[in-house]
Amino acid sequence: MEYQERQTIVGDEQRHRRLRLLLKKLNKERKKQSRQIDILCNDLIGAQRNFIKKLNTISFIASFCESIIGATDLNNLLSTAVRIIKAETSDANVIFFLRQGDDFQLHAFESPTFAPGGIGQTCRTLEKQHLEACFNHELMDNICKSNKVCTLDEMFALGLQGNPIGLNQFSMVSVPLALPGLSLGFMLLYRPSENRLTADEIERVTSASYGLSRAIAGCAAVPTS
């Protein structure tokens, strides 16, 4: 009788051990599946986010091109482009440096002053005279030849003149204006460094630059080189 009881106890212990091993294995598999589901969900969320981002970019390009299509007056074209870009980039400033024969012409449009710090803060914008002093012909030509978006540091490397401390108050990039085999100049996009230009904003403006370049080239008032 005692032998049978011991056998029963041993059998129960073995069953419990097997049950624990089975539960441990099931928990391990459950955690593995949970991780896989998390990865899949994150991938789906990321893909959806990228899809929405692309749709927003396409929508911006379409709206931008619709607004400037058929423009024949350069000033009206550029002022319209500035208005749309400012609305898309939380009121960033836009300056155009366009080729004029062998030289460049700066196109700046007055806009509401940008005060990132609220009332009492000094409003900071780059004056036309300051820009003309900082951007000499060699620098503007180098920026055009680079044919890419240039950051402030990259512009310094290309020959940007001026006080680095003063210019570092701004988040700034240049965006090329070009057609295949033809440089029209570039636009300068900037705002105070406390509110840095985001990668998405720069990407959207850059994505519309080709349509803007075609419109600029179509304006008879702009000689191209």
N, C-alpha and C positions, 0 to 999 in steps of 0.2 A: 504494500500500500504506500509506504514511504517512497519507494522507488518510482511508482507511478506519479506521485505528487511532484517529486524532483523533476521527472521528465516533463510534466506539465509546465512547471516553472521555467525550465530551460526552453521549452517550446515557446512559451509566452515571451521570454526575453529575446529570443531569436526573431519572433514576429515583430516585436517592438523595435528591434534594431533595424530590421528590413524596412519597417514603416518609416523610421526616422531617416534612413538613407534615401528612401523614396521621396519623402517630403523635402529633404535637403536638395535633391536633384530637381524636383519640381520648382522650388523657390529659385534655384539657380537659373533654370530655364525661363521662369517668369521674369526675373530681373534682366536676363539677356534680351527677351522679347520687348520688355519695357524700354530698354536702351535703344533697340532698333526702331521702335515706334517713335521715340523722341527724336531720333536722327531723321527719320522720314518726315515727321511733322515739321521739324526745323527746315528741312530741305524744301518742303512744300511752301512754307511761309516765306522763305527766302526767294523762291521762284515767283511766288505771287507778288512779293514786294518789287522784284526786278521788273516783272511784267507791268505793274502799275506805273513804275518809274519810266519805263519805255513809252507807255501810253501817254503819260504826262508830257514827255519830251516831244512825241509826235504831235500831240495837240498844240503845244507851244509853237512848234515849227509851222504847222498849218495856219494857226492864227497870225503868226508873225508875217508869213509870206502873203497871206490874204490882205493884210493891212498895207503892205508896201508895193503890192503888184501894180504895175502900170504907172508908177511914180516917174516923172520926168524932170522934176525940179530937185536938185541935190539937197538944198537946205530943208525942204519939206520932207524929203525921204529920210534924212538923218535925224531930224527932230522927231519924226514918227517912230523911228527905230529906238531913239533914246527913251521916249515915253513908254514903249512896250517893255524894253529891257529893265527900266527902273521899276516898273510894276512887277516884273518877274523876279527881281533880285533885292527886294526890300529897300528900294530907293538908293541903289548904288549909283555912283557917278559914272558917266560915259563920255570919253573924249575920243575924237577920230583924228588920226594922222593919215592923210591921204596923199598919195604921190601926185605931184603937179609938175609934169615934165621931169626934169632932173632933180627937182626939189620936193619938199613936203609942205602941205598946208594943214594947219591945225584947225579943227572944227569943234568948238565948245558951245554948249547951249545952256542958258541959265536955267536953274532948277531950284526947287525949294531947298533951303539949307538943311543939312543933315546934322542933327544934334543927338548922338547916341546916348549921352549921359543925362538927358533931360534938361530941365530948366536950370540955368546957372552954369552949365558946361560951355566951354568954348567950342563953337561950331568950326569944323575943319574941312576945308575944301582946297584943292590945288588951284591957284590962280593961273590964268593963261600965261602970264609973264614968267611965273615960276616953272611951268612946264616947258616953255621955250628955252629957258636957261638949262634945264636938266636934260632935255632931249635934243642933242645935236644931230647933224645930218648923218654922221657915221653910225651913231647908235640906232637911229631910225632905220637906216639901211641894213644894219646887222640884224635887227629884230625881224625885218621883212625877209631877209635871207634865211633866217632860222625856220620860218614857215611853221611855227608851232606856238602853242600857248606858253608864254614866258612868265615866270614868277618874278617878284621884285629882286630876289637874289640873282636870278639868271640875267635880269636886265643890268644889274650892277656889273656882272661878269662881261656883259657885252659892251660896256662903256657908259652906263648911266652916270651922269654928273650930279652933284648936289650933296647935301648933308645927309648921310645915311640915317642919323638919329631922327632928323625931321621926316624923312620919307618913310622910316619904319613905323611912323604913326598910322600908316595906311596899309590895309590889305589890298594888294594890287596885282593885276595880271594884264598882259597884252594878249589880244586875240587876233590872229592874222586875218586879213581880208584879201583873198586871193582866188584866182581861177586857174585851171590847169595852164601852167607856163606863163602866168601873168600875176604879178604882185600889184595890188592896188593900195597897199598900206596896212594899217592895223588899227584896232580900237583899244583904248585903255579903259579898263574897268577897275574901279576902286571905291573903297569906303573906309572909315576909321577902323583901326585894327581891333578895337574892342568887339566889333561885329564882323568877324572875318568872312570873306567870301567863301561859300561852301563849294565842295567839289560838284555837287548837283547843279548849283547855280551856274558855275563856270561851264559845265558840260552842256547845259541847255543853251546858253548864249553861243557857245562854240558851234553847236549843232545848227544854229540858224545863220551862222556867218557866211555860208556858201550862198544861200538865197539873197542875203544882203549884198554880198560881193557882186552877184549878177545884176542886182538892181542898181548898184553904184556904177558899174560898167555901162549900164544902159542909159545913164544920164549923160546927155551930150555935153554937159558943162564940165565933165571930168576927163581931161586928157589922161590916158594911161600909158605906162611904160613897162 
